[in-house]
Amino acid sequence: MTSSVKGRVSRERHDHIMLIGLDRVAKRNAFDLELLNQLSLAYGEYERDDQARVAVIFAHGEHFTAGLDLGEAGPALSHGWKVPEGGYDPWGTGAGPRVSKPVIVAAQGYCLTLGIELMLASDINLCSSNSRFAQLEVQRGIFAFGGATLRLHQIAGWGNAMRWLLTGDEFDAHEACRMGLVQEVLASEDLLPYALQLAARIAEQAPLAIRATIESSRQAVLEGEASAAQQLPRLINQLMNTEDAREGLLAMQERRPAVFSGR
């Protein structure tokens, strides 16, 4: 296990799982510039750590995030935000590179604005039954510029997305699940343990195959199915020549769990 706390984001690795925790509890984990920068740097650490196969994003305290701290970060963001050197873009909106490995978000309490958009840029989302969501920007004279206009309609459908984006109204965990924003709703005490259990299940699989799955799926979303289909032979050819592919076949023949090395 490795761990560190830097500024407003905690990092801790258990075996192949990287836990990244929002830690500005006194402000309900609202994003100021330091929290934005520290989260992007934590993503960079995750991407570069060859032992980390899955990241779980959670929050210290009662709430996931109150969203963007407009008073502190708003003026700076109006000129555009770029991730600091060594960072990766948690929101995938072009401010920097995106991680190539899986990200699970486990949200509780308030999950507002940038918190929702962080989930939309992640791969699997879980929340507690007491979670409350809102994309409040239109109530503040701005709009959701962290990715909600790009992705919420993709998962929820146009009408569902506009219902919440155009009003800024609050919705609950069950509505989030109905729309597909979250995949499962859990009791508060079960949220993080289950997220870790799910992460461990993913970490058992072949890391290169996991990355290829994400790469192909993202390409289909961003460039279209035909473009992604053209790359399928290249990806499978790369994987078939790995130690992990040989281990997967051998494990199947020997009827035992595979032990993957990421090579």
C-alpha positions as CSV (number, residue, x, y, z in Angstrom):
1,M,0.0,0.0,0.0
2,T,1.2,3.5,-0.8
3,S,-0.4,6.7,0.3
4,S,0.0,10.4,0.3
5,V,-2.0,13.6,0.9
6,K,-1.2,16.6,-1.3
7,G,-3.2,19.7,-0.9
8,R,-6.8,19.1,-1.5
9,V,-6.7,15.6,-3.0
10,S,-5.6,12.4,-1.2
11,R,-4.0,9.5,-3.0
12,E,-3.7,5.9,-1.7
13,R,-2.9,2.7,-3.6
14,H,-4.0,-0.7,-2.4
15,D,-2.4,-3.3,-4.7
16,H,-3.7,-2.4,-8.2
17,I,-6.4,0.1,-7.0
18,M,-5.7,3.8,-6.8
19,L,-8.0,5.7,-4.4
20,I,-8.2,9.4,-5.1
21,G,-10.2,11.4,-2.6
22,L,-11.6,15.0,-2.9
23,D,-10.6,16.7,0.4
24,R,-11.9,20.2,0.8
25,V,-14.5,19.1,3.4
26,A,-15.0,22.6,4.9
27,K,-16.3,23.8,1.5
28,R,-18.3,20.6,0.7
29,N,-15.4,19.7,-1.7
30,A,-16.3,22.6,-4.0
31,F,-13.7,23.0,-6.7
32,D,-11.4,25.9,-6.4
33,L,-8.3,26.2,-8.7
34,E,-6.1,24.2,-6.3
35,L,-8.6,21.3,-6.1
36,L,-8.9,21.3,-9.9
37,N,-5.1,21.2,-10.3
38,Q,-4.5,18.6,-7.6
39,L,-7.2,16.3,-9.1
40,S,-5.6,16.5,-12.5
41,L,-2.2,15.8,-11.0
42,A,-3.6,12.8,-9.2
43,Y,-5.0,11.5,-12.5
44,G,-1.5,12.0,-14.0
45,E,0.0,9.9,-11.1
46,Y,-2.6,7.2,-11.7
47,E,-1.8,7.1,-15.5
48,R,1.9,6.8,-14.9
49,D,1.8,4.2,-12.1
50,D,2.1,0.8,-13.9
51,Q,0.9,-1.0,-10.8
52,A,-2.4,1.0,-10.7
53,R,-5.0,-0.6,-12.9
54,V,-8.2,1.0,-11.7
55,A,-8.9,4.3,-10.0
56,V,-11.7,4.9,-7.5
57,I,-12.7,8.6,-7.1
58,F,-14.4,9.3,-3.8
59,A,-14.9,12.2,-1.4
60,H,-14.0,12.8,2.2
61,G,-16.8,14.1,4.3
62,E,-20.6,14.0,3.8
63,H,-20.7,15.3,0.3
64,F,-19.0,14.4,-3.0
65,T,-18.8,18.0,-4.2
66,A,-20.8,21.3,-4.2
67,G,-19.5,21.8,-7.7
68,L,-17.5,24.8,-8.9
69,D,-16.5,27.5,-6.4
70,L,-17.5,30.3,-8.7
71,G,-16.2,33.0,-6.5
72,E,-12.7,31.6,-6.4
73,A,-12.3,29.8,-9.7
74,G,-14.9,31.4,-12.0
75,P,-12.9,34.4,-13.2
76,A,-9.8,32.3,-14.0
77,L,-11.9,29.7,-15.8
78,S,-13.5,32.3,-18.0
79,H,-10.1,32.5,-19.7
80,G,-9.8,28.7,-20.1
81,W,-8.2,26.2,-17.8
82,K,-5.3,24.0,-18.8
83,V,-4.1,21.2,-16.6
84,P,-0.7,21.7,-14.9
85,E,2.4,20.0,-16.1
86,G,2.2,16.3,-15.4
87,G,-1.6,16.4,-15.0
88,Y,-4.4,14.7,-17.0
89,D,-7.8,16.1,-17.7
90,P,-10.4,14.5,-15.4
91,W,-13.3,15.9,-17.5
92,G,-12.0,15.0,-20.9
93,T,-12.8,18.4,-22.5
94,G,-9.5,19.0,-24.2
95,A,-7.7,20.8,-21.3
96,G,-5.1,18.0,-21.3
97,P,-4.8,14.3,-22.1
98,R,-7.2,11.7,-20.7
99,V,-6.2,8.7,-18.7
100,S,-6.3,5.4,-20.6
101,K,-7.3,3.2,-17.7
102,P,-10.7,2.7,-15.9
103,V,-12.1,5.3,-13.5
104,I,-14.9,4.5,-11.1
105,V,-16.7,7.3,-9.3
106,A,-18.4,6.8,-5.9
107,A,-20.6,9.8,-5.0
108,Q,-22.5,10.6,-1.9
109,G,-24.5,13.6,-0.6
110,Y,-24.4,16.6,-2.9
111,C,-23.0,16.0,-6.3
112,L,-23.4,19.2,-8.2
113,T,-22.2,20.7,-11.6
114,L,-18.6,19.6,-12.0
115,G,-19.3,16.5,-10.0
116,I,-21.9,15.3,-12.5
117,E,-19.5,16.1,-15.3
118,L,-16.7,14.2,-13.6
119,M,-19.0,11.2,-13.6
120,L,-19.9,11.7,-17.3
121,A,-16.2,11.5,-18.1
122,S,-15.7,8.4,-16.1
123,D,-16.3,4.7,-16.9
124,I,-18.5,3.4,-14.1
125,N,-20.5,5.5,-11.6
126,L,-22.0,4.5,-8.2
127,C,-23.8,6.7,-5.7
128,S,-25.4,6.4,-2.3
129,S,-29.1,6.5,-1.8
130,N,-28.9,10.0,-0.2
131,S,-27.2,11.6,-3.2
132,R,-28.6,14.7,-4.7
133,F,-27.6,16.0,-8.1
134,A,-28.1,19.3,-10.0
135,Q,-26.6,21.0,-13.0
136,L,-27.1,24.5,-11.6
137,E,-25.3,26.6,-14.1
138,V,-28.3,28.2,-15.9
139,Q,-29.4,29.5,-12.5
140,R,-26.1,31.3,-12.2
141,G,-26.1,32.9,-15.6
142,I,-23.7,30.5,-17.2
143,F,-24.0,27.0,-18.7
144,A,-22.6,23.6,-18.1
145,F,-19.1,23.9,-19.7
146,G,-17.4,20.8,-18.1
147,G,-18.9,18.2,-20.5
148,A,-22.6,17.9,-19.6
149,T,-23.7,19.4,-22.9
150,L,-21.5,16.9,-24.7
151,R,-22.4,13.7,-22.9
152,L,-25.5,13.8,-20.8
153,H,-27.8,13.5,-23.8
154,Q,-25.7,10.6,-25.0
155,I,-26.5,8.5,-22.0
156,A,-29.9,9.9,-21.0
157,G,-31.5,11.0,-24.2
158,W,-32.2,14.5,-25.4
159,G,-35.3,15.1,-23.4
160,N,-34.0,13.8,-20.1
161,A,-30.8,15.8,-20.5
162,M,-32.6,19.1,-21.3
163,R,-35.1,18.5,-18.4
164,W,-32.2,19.0,-16.0
165,L,-29.7,21.1,-17.9
166,L,-32.3,23.8,-18.8
167,T,-33.8,24.1,-15.3
168,G,-31.0,23.5,-12.9
169,D,-33.4,21.5,-10.8
170,E,-32.3,18.9,-8.3
171,F,-32.8,15.2,-8.9
172,D,-32.2,12.2,-6.7
173,A,-30.2,9.0,-6.9
174,H,-33.0,6.9,-8.4
175,E,-33.5,9.4,-11.2
176,A,-29.7,9.4,-11.8
177,C,-29.9,5.6,-12.1
178,R,-32.9,5.7,-14.4
179,M,-31.1,8.0,-16.8
180,G,-28.0,6.0,-16.7
181,L,-25.8,8.6,-15.0
182,V,-25.1,6.0,-12.3
183,Q,-25.1,2.3,-12.7
184,E,-26.0,1.3,-9.1
185,V,-27.4,3.0,-6.0
186,L,-26.2,1.7,-2.6
187,A,-26.6,2.4,1.1
188,S,-24.1,5.0,2.3
189,E,-22.1,2.5,4.3
190,D,-21.8,0.1,1.4
191,L,-20.8,2.7,-1.2
192,L,-17.0,2.7,-0.9
193,P,-16.6,-1.0,0.0
194,Y,-18.6,-1.9,-3.1
195,A,-16.6,0.5,-5.3
196,L,-13.4,-1.2,-4.1
197,Q,-14.9,-4.6,-4.7
198,L,-15.9,-3.7,-8.2
199,A,-12.4,-2.1,-8.8
200,A,-10.8,-5.3,-7.6
201,R,-12.8,-7.3,-10.0
202,I,-11.7,-5.2,-12.9
203,A,-8.1,-5.2,-11.7
204,E,-8.1,-9.0,-12.0
205,Q,-8.6,-8.8,-15.7
206,A,-5.8,-8.3,-18.3
207,P,-4.7,-4.6,-18.1
208,L,-3.8,-4.3,-21.8
209,A,-7.2,-5.7,-22.8
210,I,-8.9,-3.3,-20.4
211,R,-7.1,-0.4,-22.1
212,A,-8.0,-1.6,-25.5
213,T,-11.6,-1.9,-24.6
214,I,-11.7,1.7,-23.4
215,E,-9.7,2.9,-26.5
216,S,-12.1,1.2,-28.9
217,S,-15.2,2.3,-27.1
218,R,-14.1,5.9,-26.9
219,Q,-13.2,5.9,-30.5
220,A,-16.7,4.7,-31.4
221,V,-18.2,7.5,-29.4
222,L,-15.9,10.3,-30.6
223,E,-15.2,9.2,-34.2
224,G,-18.1,6.9,-35.1
225,E,-18.6,3.1,-35.3
226,A,-17.0,2.8,-38.8
227,S,-13.8,4.5,-37.7
228,A,-13.6,2.3,-34.6
229,A,-14.3,-0.8,-36.6
230,Q,-11.3,-0.1,-38.8
231,Q,-9.0,-0.2,-35.8
232,L,-10.3,-3.5,-34.4
233,P,-7.8,-5.7,-36.3
234,R,-4.9,-3.6,-35.1
235,L,-6.0,-3.8,-31.5
236,I,-6.6,-7.5,-31.5
237,N,-3.4,-8.2,-33.3
238,Q,-1.5,-6.3,-30.6
239,L,-3.2,-8.2,-27.8
240,M,-2.8,-11.6,-29.4
241,N,1.0,-11.2,-29.2
242,T,1.1,-10.3,-25.4
243,E,2.1,-12.5,-22.5
244,D,-1.3,-11.8,-21.0
245,A,-3.1,-13.4,-24.0
246,R,-0.9,-16.5,-23.7
247,E,-1.6,-16.6,-20.0
248,G,-5.4,-16.3,-20.6
249,L,-5.4,-19.2,-23.0
250,L,-3.2,-21.3,-20.7
251,A,-5.4,-20.6,-17.7
252,M,-8.5,-21.6,-19.7
253,Q,-6.9,-24.8,-20.7
254,E,-5.7,-25.6,-17.2
255,R,-9.1,-24.5,-15.7
256,R,-7.6,-22.0,-13.3
257,P,-7.9,-18.2,-12.7
258,A,-5.5,-16.2,-15.0
259,V,-2.8,-14.1,-13.4
260,F,-2.1,-11.2,-15.6
261,S,1.1,-9.1,-15.6
262,G,0.2,-6.3,-18.0
263,R,2.8,-7.4,-20.6
